[in-house]
Amino acid sequence: MGFHLNFALRLDIVLGVIWGLCAWVIQNTGHHLEWKPFFLAGLVFIFITHLVVYYKIIIPLKKFSEIADNVADGDLAKSVDAIRSSELSDLQHSFTKITANLVEHQEEIGRYMQTIGDINKQLESQVEALSVLYSASKLMGTTLNLEALVRTLLSLTIDRLAITGSAVLLYNDSSDQVTVKDLTGFSPELFGKFKFFSDHKIVTETFSKENAWRPSESEINSLTSEFEADCISGMKLFFPMKIKDHFVGIFILGQKKNSFDFSSSEILLIQAIVGLATMAFNNARLYERSEATKNELDRKVFNLMTLQQSGKVLSSTLNLDQLIQISIDMFLETVYSNRGVLMLVGDDNNDKLEILASKGINNDELKELEKDPAEAWAITTLQKEKKPILAQELSSKSIYQSYLALDRPLPFAVYI
């Protein structure tokens, strides 16, 4: 509306100037001019010009603007009907060409925008996948604790990949068995029931597939029946965890929370995460073994140093009382204990053991020990069997049936 007013005002000024120039020319040529009729004629001229411009230019341009908007909005049928209207007859040919170009480019732009939208979706999914991979590599590179690494993998799949359940099964080469290390979203009964040897169908099928094993419904039913665990029916994908020919374990996924199937890109992403986890698990196991080896070596070195030191100390004196006291101190220091008794066979050759030194035990306790049937059993058995007695083994194994009849704990943890 503002455009029309501004245009009409400018048109009035232009026509007024033209009419004024005509009056000036008439006067300067010596002709007589009647101002009133001339002024009225000017108003009529301006009015007629307004009508012609409005109906022949303004209205067609307005229609053309509407057609352009319709084409931009994708309403092609309305645009074709509008361009055939009689109101655009004077500009129909030109508008037809313009509209045809608009329609053609609108379709191209639509296809282009659709392509851009598809590319944006792919980029978003790739960015999300890279973000998940970055989080996985960052979290798994901060620790060598196997339990923490397994929990990280489970949490990552549940939280970032929106999956109902996952489980990590690790292979133990000493027992040749695959057992559940940890799980989430599945029943805890799998810890006790879901275990199998390395030649089981689950292992062979999982490692025979290129990416992951998708068991069929009949195969799932067979596994459910074999292991007597209904939660196995929720397992959808089995990923192999291996480094070259080294078997590390199997990673199991349940279905997606939206119940959709896994896409090929999602499987590739999970496979990449499993690859990172496999390396981390293997490194953690190697670290645990190296630490165990180191601790064992440290223990052996300590024992050798203790023996060497004991030999030096014990050979430094011939005083029996000093030797006895030094011996009990060294025994207790070696096993990091603060309580013990040293007994020796007496001089009368009756094989009776006598307490010659003690530490951390008062006289009243020593007297009570002499009356304790468990202590008497331990001393008698030690003299008879000639081998150490470990209290912790007696509680877990039926090594000595005679001890089980006592039904009471031994006073000391070790008898040597």
N, C-alpha and C positions, 0 to 999 in steps of 0.2 A: 504493500500500500504506500509506504514511504517512497519507494522507487517511482511509482506512477505519479505521485505529486511532484516530486523533483523534476521528473521528465516533462510533465505538463507545464511547469513553471518556466523551465528553460525554453520549451517550444514557444510559449507565449512571448517571451523576451525576444527570441529570434524573429518571430513573425511581426512583432511590434516594431522592431528595428527596420525590418524590410519595408513595412508599410510607411514608416516615417521617411525612409529614403525615397520612396515613390512620391510622397507629398513634396519633398524638397526639390526633386527633379522637375515635377510639374510646375512648381512656382518659379523656378529659375529658368524655365523655358518660355516664360511669359504667358502661360495659360492661366485662366481664372479658375480657382479651386474653391468649391463649396465645402467648407470644413465639416459641417454636420452630416451631410450624406456620405462624405468620404470616410468619416469616423465610423458611421454605422456599417458601411460596406466592409471596413476593416474588421469589425467585430464578427460579421457574418463569415468573412473569409477565415478568420481564426477558428470559429466554431466548426465550420465544415472541415477544415484541416484536422482538427482534433478528432472528429468522427472517423475520417478516413484512416488516420494513423491508428486509432484504437482498434477498429475492426479489421484492418488489413495487416497490421504489424503486431500490436500489443497482444491481441487474442491468439494469433498463431504462435507467437513466441511463448506465451503462457502454456499453450497446448504442447509445444515442443519440450518445454521444461518438464511437464508432467510425464511425457513419453520417456524422456531421459531417466527420470526417477524410477519409472516402472521397469525399464530395462535394467537399471542398476540393481533393483530389488528382485530381478529374475522373472517378472510378470510379462512374458513375451506376448501372450495372446492379447492382452489388453492393449499393448503397444501397437500391434498390427491393426486391430480394429480402429484405434484412434487415428492412425495415420491415413486411413481411408475415408475419414469423415469429410464432408463438403466444406467445413470451415477451414481446411488446410489445402484446398484445391490449388491455390496460387503457389504454395510452397511445397506441394506434394512431392514433386520430383526430387527436389533437394533434400527434403526431409526423409524420403525413402532411402536415399543413399546413406545419409547420416545414421538413420535408424538401423539400417542393415549392418553398418560398421559397428554401431553400439552393440547390437545383438551378437555379432560374431565375436567381438572382443569380450563381451560379458560372459559368453560361454567359455572362452579361453581363460579369462580371469577366474571363473568358477573352478575350472579344472586345476588351474595353477594354485588357487587357494586350498583346494582339496589335497593337492600334492604337498603343499606346505604344511597342512594340518597333519597329514600322515607322517611326514618327516619329523615334525615337532614331537609327535607321540613316540616315535622310535628313539629320538634323542632323549626324551624324558626317561624312557625305560632303560636306555643305556647308561644315562647319568645315575639312575637309581641303582643299577647293577654295579657300576663302578664304586658307588658309595658303599654298598654292602661289602664288596671285595676289600675296599680300603679299611672299613671297620674290622673285617675279619682278620686281615693281615696285621693290623695295629694291635688288636686284642691278643692275638695268638703269638705275637712277637714279644710280649712283655713278661712271660713266665715260662718256666720249664716244669711246672707242676702239672702232672698228667690229669688229675681230677679237675683242676681249674680249667684246663684246656677243653676237656670234654664238656663241662658245664657251659663254657663259652659257646661252643658249637651248637649245643642244644638250644640255648637262649636265642642265639642269632637266627636260627631257622624258625623258631616259634614267633619271635617278635617282628623281625624284619621281612620274613617271607610269608607270614600269615599261614602257617601250617598247623594242623591240629595236634600232631604228635611226632616225635622223633626219638631214635634210640641209637646208641653207639655200642657196637659189639667188637671186642678186641680178641685177637688170636694169641694164645699162649703156646709157644713152640715146645715148651717142656712137657705139657700135657696133650698137645696136639688138639686142643679144644677151642671153640669160639664161644665166648660167654658175654653176657650183657654187662658192660661197664657202668652205664648210666642211661636213664631215659626220662622223658617227660611227655605227658599226654597219653601214655599207655599204662596198663595196669602193672603194679609192682610185682605181680605173680610171675612176670617174665624173668625176673632175677633168678628164680629157682628152677623154672621149667624150660626156658628158651636157651638151651645149650646143645652143641653138636660138634662133631669132629670135622676136620678140614676136608674130608671127602664127601660131606653131605651135599645133597642136591642144591641147597641154598647157595653154598659156596661155588659149586661148579656152574650153576646157572648165572649167578651174579657176575662171575669173572669171564663168562663166555660172551656177554653183551658188550657192545661198543661203549655205551654211555651208562645205562642202568637197566636193571631187570625189572620188568613190569609183570608180576605173576598174574596168571589168569584166575578167574573165579574158581575153577576146579582145583588149581594148584594151591590157592589160599585155603580152600576147604580141606584139602589134604593136610596142609601144615597145621591148621587149627585142630584137626583130629589127632595128628601125630603128637603134638605138644600139649594137647588138652588145655588150650588157652584161647578163649573167645576173642580176646583183643587183637589177635593176629589178623583177624578179618579186616581191621582198619589199616593194615600196611599196604602201601601202594607202590613204593619205589625202593629198590635195594641198590645202593651204590658201592662199588668195590673200593677198598682203601688199600693201596699197594704202592710200593716204590720199586719200579722195575719188576723183578721176580720175587720181591720180599713181601709176604702177606702180612698186612698190619691189622685189618679188620673189615667190618661192613657197617655202612651207615644206612639206616632205615628211616623212611619218611611216611607219615600218614597222608591223608587227603588235605587239600587246601580248604581253608575256612569258608570260602565262597562256593565250595563243591565243584568248581570248574576243573577241567583236566589241566595237567601241566603242559605248557607250551615248550617248544624246542629251545627257545631262548632261556626259559626258566631252568630247564634241565642242564643246559650248558653252564648257567650261573652257579647252580648247586654243585655241579661237577667241579667247577673251579674252586669253590669254597671247600669242598671235600678234599681236593688236592692240597690246599693250604693246611687243612687240619691234619691230613695224613703226615705231612712233613713235620708239623709241630709235635704230633703224638710220637713219632719215631725219634725225634730229637729228645723229647722228654724221657722216653724209655732208655735211650743211650745214656742220658745224664744220670738217671737213677742207677743204672748198672755201673757206671763209672764211679759214682759216689759210693755204692756198695763195695766195689773193688777197693776203692781208696780207704774206706773205713776198715775193711778186712786187713789190708796191708798195714794200716796204722796200728791195728790191734796186734798183729803179729810182731811188728817192730817194737811195740810197747812191751810185749811179753818177752821178747829177746833181751831188751834192755833191762827188764825186771830180773830175768834170770842171771844176766851178767852182774847186775848190781847185787843181787842176792848172794851170788858166789863170792863176790869181793867181801861183802859184809860178814857172811858166815865164816869165811876163812880168816877173818881178822882177829878172832878170839877163840879160846878153848874153854872159857867159862860157861858151864851148862846153863846157869840161870840167865845169863845175858843172851845166849843163843836161843833159848826158849822164848824170851821176850821179843827179841829181834824177829824171830820166825813168825809169831802171831801177828806182829805189826805189819810185816811184809805181806802175809797172806791177806789180811783185811784190806790193805791198800791196793793190792792187785785186783780185787773184786769190788772195790769201792763200797766196802761194808764197814760198819762201826760196831758190830756185835759178833762175837765168836768165842769158841772154846778150843784149846789145844790139849789133846789127850795123848798120852804115851803108855806103852806097856810097861808094867812095873818090873823091878829087878828079881822078883821071886819066880819068874818064868811060868806063871799061871795064866798067861794071856789076858789078864784083866787090865782094862784101860783105866788109867788114873788121870784126873784133870790136873795139869801142871800149870796152865795159864789160861786166863780169860780176859775179855775186854768188853765193856758195855754191859756186863752182867754182874749183879751183886751176889753176895754169899747166899742170901735167902733163896734167890732164883736158882742158884746152882743146886741147893738141897732139894728144891722141888723137882728139878730136872731128873735127879736120881730116882725119883718115885714115878716119873711119867712113863707109862707103858709104851707110848709111841717112841720115846727116846730110847728106851731099852730095846725095842724092836729094831730101830735104826742101827744101834751099835752092834747088836748081834748079827744082823743081816750084813752089815759092812764087813765084819770080821770073817763071815762065812763066804760071801760072794767075791770079796776082794776087788770091788769096783765102785765108783762113786754113786751116790744116791741123790737124785734131784727131786725135790718135793713137787715141783710143777709137773713132772712126768707122772708121778704117782696119781695125781688127781685126774689125769686125762687118759691114762693107759692102765690096763690090768697087768702090769709087769709082775707085781708081787701080790698073789692072792691072800697071803697072810696079813698084808697091811690093810687090805680092804675090810677085813674082819674087825680091825681096831675101830674104824669109823671115827677117827679124830686126826687133826693136822699134826704134822711133825713140828717140833720146836724150832728147827733150823731149816733154811732153804736148801743147803748143800751139805752133804757128808762125804768127806774124802779120806 
